[in-house]
Amino acid sequence: MRSGAKISSIGVYVPPKLLTNADLEKMVATNDEWIVERTGIHQRHIVEPGVATSDLAAEAARCCLKRRGIEASEVEMIIVATVTPDMMFPATACLVQEKIGATGAWGFDLSAACSGFIYALQLGAKLIESGVHKKVMVIGADVMSSILDYTDRSTCILFGDGAGAVLLEPTEEGEIGFVDFVHEIDGSGGSSLYMPGGGSLHPSTAETVAAKMHFVHQEGGAVFKVAVRKMAELSETLLTRNELTAADLDCFIPHQANRRIIQATAERLGLPEDKVVINIGEYGNTTAGTIPLAMNTALDRDRLHKGDTVLLASFGGGFTVGTTLLRWEM
């Protein structure tokens, strides 16, 4: 009989340096009230110069392994979801593997912007369910400060740096773990949230740097409308397919892009505030790191317990959308 897959451990890491709204007031034409009202963000964590995505990812992975009480050598696979890899190649997963000493693991990076962690979760879960592996590490990590224009108030206020890692293992008797998922991409929205420079289309040159093509570009209004609609639609599809309603959920953990997006999505689903995890005020949007960071916040706040029915939802550049239904088994 084929086993299911579950999250057996979690670890997170954010750099200690804070960038508050008061700090941003000194850098760009904005203010604390404006930022909080429109995004819900009060502060974000930012790396020091020379600290890379693999450093954050490795710290989160070590925390995850320590919590589980196992050695890195037991990990068989590492998937790193990120849009800010240390470099084009080797993959950040290779760098993390070396840093934590996971000598028996193979792995790769996955690029799906803010949906990257949810997408990577499904890949890891399917490898567990198939019986190919028994211990898969899935990491969502981004150093968004490395691709932000701190003269552009529409983007620089939104993002922070951070990482989260989970260990996936086979379910035991009586456990359920991962139940189902619905994912979707819409390439027509790619130009609404993207970084135009640095790839094969626009390789790095003095001209692309001068044109600020290596920074995040976003059409905030378009992203907001599509994010709310698509996260709600896919969540409703997932619940209906599994003969569930919002009342059956114990915890909703959405991507932390904007407090208003989260609240609007929850409202469309008919979810009360006490079932929705929101920590964007503390971390900002850490892209692939938001959902594992929010999972950890839910645990810290005693909002997540073994046996809970949990819905994850994300939306990101691409456009990418993802939803996952699971039973929490930690």
C-alpha positions in Angstrom: 0.0 0.0 0.0 1.4 3.4 -1.0 2.2 5.8 1.8 1.1 9.4 2.0 3.4 12.3 2.6 3.4 14.7 5.5 5.4 17.7 7.0 7.4 16.2 9.9 9.4 19.3 10.8 9.9 23.0 10.1 12.6 25.5 10.5 12.8 29.2 9.7 15.4 32.0 9.6 15.4 35.7 9.0 18.4 38.0 9.2 18.6 40.1 12.4 18.8 43.5 10.7 15.5 45.3 10.5 14.3 47.9 8.0 11.4 49.7 9.6 8.9 52.0 8.0 10.6 54.8 9.8 13.8 53.8 8.1 12.1 53.9 4.7 10.8 57.4 5.4 14.4 58.5 5.3 15.1 56.8 2.0 12.1 57.4 -0.2 8.9 59.5 -0.3 6.7 57.5 2.0 5.5 57.3 5.5 4.5 54.8 8.1 0.8 55.5 8.0 0.7 55.2 4.2 2.6 51.8 4.3 0.6 50.3 7.1 -2.8 51.4 5.6 -2.1 49.9 2.2 0.0 46.9 3.0 -0.1 46.1 6.8 3.7 46.0 6.9 5.5 47.6 9.9 9.0 46.2 9.3 11.0 43.7 7.3 14.3 41.8 7.8 17.2 42.6 5.5 20.5 40.9 5.0 23.9 42.5 5.5 26.1 42.8 2.4 27.6 39.5 1.3 24.8 37.4 2.8 23.1 35.3 0.1 19.9 33.2 -0.3 21.9 30.0 0.3 23.0 31.3 3.7 19.4 31.9 4.8 18.2 28.6 3.3 21.0 26.7 5.1 20.1 28.3 8.5 16.4 27.4 8.0 17.4 23.8 7.0 19.6 23.4 10.1 16.8 24.6 12.3 14.4 22.1 10.6 16.8 19.2 11.1 17.5 20.1 14.7 13.8 20.2 15.4 13.4 16.7 13.9 16.5 15.4 15.6 18.2 14.0 12.6 21.5 14.5 10.7 21.7 16.2 7.3 23.2 13.0 5.9 19.7 11.4 6.2 18.2 13.9 3.7 17.8 12.4 0.3 16.6 15.4 -1.7 16.7 19.2 -1.5 14.3 21.5 -3.4 15.0 25.2 -3.1 12.2 27.6 -4.3 13.7 31.0 -5.0 13.8 33.8 -7.5 17.0 35.2 -6.0 19.5 32.4 -6.4 23.1 33.2 -5.3 24.0 33.0 -9.0 22.7 31.6 -12.2 24.4 28.3 -11.6 25.2 26.2 -9.7 21.7 25.8 -8.2 21.2 27.2 -4.7 20.2 23.6 -3.7 23.8 22.6 -4.5 25.2 25.3 -2.3 22.8 24.5 0.6 23.6 20.8 0.3 27.3 21.5 0.8 26.7 24.0 3.6 24.6 21.7 5.7 26.5 18.6 4.9 23.7 16.7 3.2 26.2 14.4 1.5 23.6 11.9 0.3 21.1 14.3 -1.2 20.5 15.4 -4.8 18.3 18.4 -5.7 17.5 21.5 -7.7 16.0 25.0 -7.7 12.4 25.8 -8.6 11.4 29.3 -9.9 7.8 30.2 -9.4 8.1 33.5 -7.6 5.8 33.7 -4.6 4.2 30.3 -5.4 7.5 28.6 -5.4 7.3 27.0 -2.0 3.8 25.5 -2.6 4.9 24.2 -6.0 8.0 22.6 -4.5 5.9 21.1 -1.7 3.9 19.1 -4.3 7.0 17.9 -6.1 8.5 16.7 -2.8 5.2 15.1 -1.6 4.8 13.2 -4.8 8.3 11.7 -4.5 7.5 10.6 -1.0 4.1 9.2 -2.0 5.7 7.3 -4.9 8.1 5.6 -2.5 11.2 6.9 -4.2 12.4 8.9 -1.2 11.7 9.0 2.6 13.2 12.3 3.5 12.8 15.4 1.3 13.8 18.9 2.3 11.7 21.7 0.7 13.0 25.2 1.2 11.5 28.6 0.3 14.1 31.4 0.5 14.6 34.8 -1.0 16.9 37.8 -0.6 14.5 40.3 -2.2 16.5 43.2 -1.0 19.1 42.2 -3.7 16.7 43.1 -6.5 14.8 46.1 -5.1 15.1 49.7 -6.2 15.1 51.7 -3.0 14.0 54.8 -4.9 10.8 53.1 -6.1 8.3 53.4 -3.2 5.8 51.2 -4.9 8.0 48.1 -4.6 10.7 48.7 -1.9 8.2 49.0 0.9 6.8 45.5 0.2 9.6 43.0 0.4 11.9 41.5 3.0 14.4 38.7 3.2 13.8 35.3 4.8 13.7 31.5 4.5 11.7 28.6 5.7 12.4 24.8 5.4 10.2 21.8 5.9 11.0 18.1 6.0 8.7 15.8 4.2 8.4 12.1 5.2 5.9 9.2 4.7 2.8 9.2 6.8 2.4 6.7 9.6 -0.7 4.7 10.4 -3.7 6.9 11.1 -2.1 10.0 9.5 -3.2 11.7 6.3 -0.8 14.5 5.5 -1.1 16.0 2.0 -4.6 15.6 0.6 -4.9 17.5 -2.7 -3.8 20.6 -4.7 -4.8 22.9 -7.5 -2.1 24.9 -9.3 -2.4 27.2 -12.3 -0.2 29.6 -14.4 -1.2 32.4 -16.6 1.7 33.7 -18.7 -0.3 36.6 -20.0 0.3 38.3 -16.7 4.0 37.9 -16.8 4.7 41.6 -17.6 2.7 42.8 -14.5 5.3 41.4 -12.0 8.8 40.6 -13.2 12.5 41.4 -13.4 13.3 42.1 -17.0 17.1 42.1 -16.9 19.8 39.4 -16.3 18.4 36.6 -18.4 19.1 35.5 -22.0 16.6 38.1 -23.4 18.4 41.0 -21.7 21.8 39.9 -20.5 23.6 42.1 -18.0 25.2 45.1 -19.6 25.9 48.7 -18.5 22.8 49.7 -20.4 20.5 47.2 -18.6 21.9 48.3 -15.2 21.4 52.0 -16.1 17.8 51.3 -17.1 17.1 49.6 -13.7 16.2 46.3 -15.4 17.6 44.2 -12.7 15.0 45.3 -10.1 11.5 44.1 -9.5 8.9 45.8 -11.7 5.2 45.6 -10.6 1.8 46.9 -11.7 0.3 46.9 -8.2 -3.3 47.4 -9.1 -3.4 44.6 -11.7 -1.6 42.2 -9.3 -4.0 43.0 -6.4 -7.2 42.3 -8.4 -6.0 39.0 -9.9 -4.4 37.8 -6.7 -7.6 38.0 -4.7 -9.7 36.5 -7.5 -7.5 33.6 -8.4 -6.5 32.6 -4.8 -10.2 32.5 -3.9 -11.2 30.7 -7.1 -8.6 27.9 -6.7 -9.3 27.6 -3.0 -13.0 27.1 -3.7 -12.2 24.6 -6.4 -10.0 22.6 -4.1 -12.5 22.6 -1.2 -15.4 21.6 -3.5 -13.4 18.8 -5.1 -12.8 17.4 -1.6 -16.4 17.9 -0.4 -15.4 20.5 2.1 -16.4 24.1 3.0 -14.6 26.9 4.7 -16.2 25.8 7.9 -14.2 22.5 7.7 -10.9 24.4 7.8 -9.0 24.9 11.0 -6.3 27.1 9.5 -5.8 29.2 6.3 -2.2 30.0 5.6 -1.9 32.4 2.6 1.0 34.0 0.9 1.9 37.2 2.7 1.9 39.7 -0.1 -0.4 42.4 1.3 -2.7 42.4 4.3 -5.6 43.7 2.2 -5.1 40.9 -0.3 -5.2 38.3 2.5 -8.3 39.8 4.1 -10.2 40.1 0.8 -9.4 36.5 -0.1 -10.5 35.3 3.3 -13.7 37.3 3.1 -14.5 35.8 -0.3 -14.0 32.3 1.2 -16.1 33.1 4.2 -13.3 32.5 6.7 -13.3 34.2 10.1 -10.2 36.1 11.2 -9.3 33.6 13.8 -8.7 30.9 11.1 -6.4 33.2 9.0 -2.7 33.4 9.7 -1.2 36.9 9.0 2.4 37.9 9.9 3.2 40.3 7.1 3.5 43.1 9.6 6.6 41.6 11.0 8.3 40.3 7.8 6.9 41.9 4.7 6.7 39.8 1.6 9.6 37.3 1.6 8.4 35.7 -1.7 9.0 32.0 -1.4 9.7 32.3 2.3 6.3 33.6 3.3 4.3 30.4 3.7 6.8 28.5 5.8 7.4 31.6 7.9 3.6 31.9 8.4 3.4 28.2 9.3 6.0 28.8 12.0 4.0 31.8 13.2 0.9 29.7 13.5 2.8 27.2 15.6 4.2 29.9 17.8 0.8 31.4 18.3 -0.8 28.0 19.1 -2.9 28.3 16.0 -1.8 25.0 14.4 -2.2 21.6 16.0 -1.8 17.9 14.9 -4.9 16.8 13.0 -5.9 20.3 11.8 -7.2 20.7 8.3 -5.1 23.4 6.6 -5.4 25.3 3.4 -2.4 27.0 1.8 -2.8 29.5 -1.0 -0.3 31.6 -3.0 -0.1 34.0 -5.9 3.0 35.3 -7.7 4.8 36.6 -10.7 4.2 34.6 -13.8 1.3 34.7 -13.0 1.5 31.6 -10.8 -1.2 30.5 -8.4 -1.2 27.5 -6.0 -3.4 26.0 -3.4 -2.8 22.9 -1.2 -5.0 21.1 1.2 -3.3 19.0 4.0 -3.8 17.5 7.4 -1.2 18.8 9.8 0.7 15.9 11.3 3.4 17.5 13.4 
